[in-house]
Amino acid sequence: MEEEEEEEEEEEEEEEEEEEEEEEEGKKKKKKKKKKKKKKKKKKKKKKKKKKKKKKKKKKKKKKKKKKKTKKKKKKKKKKKKKKKKKKKKKKKKKKKKKKKKKKKKKKKKK
């Protein structure tokens, strides 16, 4: 998401520069510097907000763990679930490879 926002801002800067070239040289240089500084500040603020949101989520998880009385039994169940998810992901990758091979065979027949 951040990369897309930066690209849009760069396009805006180019448009502004073209408009300023029509004006006098002395005014043009001053305006360019001011506009670029404002945009840099905006980018920094966006990144800081995203980091703060992540920290809040982590704090909520810690509070939930404190409330649980039987910690050991629940932790073991969670580990088993994670292993199952990993196996499913591997199976999906294998299926994708098989599909690609079938497509290649069809192309050879057409030739």
N, C-alpha and C positions, 0 to 999 in steps of 0.2 A: 504493500500500500504506500509506503513512504517513497519508493522510487517513482511511482506514478505521479504523486503530488509534486515532486521535484521537477519532473519533466514538464508538467503543465506550467509551473512557475518560470521555467527557463524560456518557454515559448512566449509568455507574457512579457518577459524582459526584452526579448528580441523585438517585439512589436513596439514597445515603448521607445527603444533606441532608434528605430526607423522614424518615428514621429519627431523625436528631438533633433535629428539631423537636419530637418527643415528649418529649425530655429537657429538663432545666432550661436556661435561657438562658445562664447563665455558662459551663457546661461545653461547651455547643454551639459557641460561638464559638472556643474554644481548639482543639477537635478538628478543626473545619473547616480552620483554617489549617495544621495539621500535615499533614493528608491531601493537600491541594492541593500543598504543597511537594514531597512525595515523588513525586507523579505527574509534576511538571514535570522533575524530575531524570531520571526514567526515559526520557522523550521525548528528552532531550538525548543520553543514552547510546546510544540506538538509532541516531540520526542519525550519530554519530561512528563507530560500527562500520561502517556502510555506506560511508562515505568511505574508511576504511582498506582495505577489500576492493578498491575500485577502484584505489587506488594500487599494490597488490601486483600486479595484473594487468598494469599498464603496465610495471613493472620486468621482468617475465618476457619480454615482447615485445622489449625492448631487448637482453637477453642473447642471444636467438636471432639477431638481426641481426648481432651481432659475429662469430658463428661462420661466417656465409656468406662465401665467398671471391669469388664472382662476383655482386656487388650490382647492377650496372647492368642486366644482362639480365633478372634476375628482377623488378626493379621495373617494367620496361616491360610485362611480361606481366600484372602485377597491375592496371595502369591499364586495359588493354583489358578485362579481366573486369569491372571496375567499370562501365564504359560500357554493357556488355551488360545488366547488372542494371537499370540506370536505364531502358533502353528497355522491358524487360519490365514494369516497374511502370506505365509510361504506357499500355501496351496493356490491362492489367487495368482501369484506371480507365475507359477508353472502353467496355469491355464492360458494366460496371455501369450506365453511363448509358443504353445501349441497352435493357437489361432494364427500367429504370424507365419508359421511353417505351411499351413494349409493355403494361405493366400499366395505364397511363392509358387506352389505347385500349379495353381490355376493359371498363373501368368505364363508358365512354360507351355501349357497346353494351347493357349491362344496363339503363341508364336508359331 
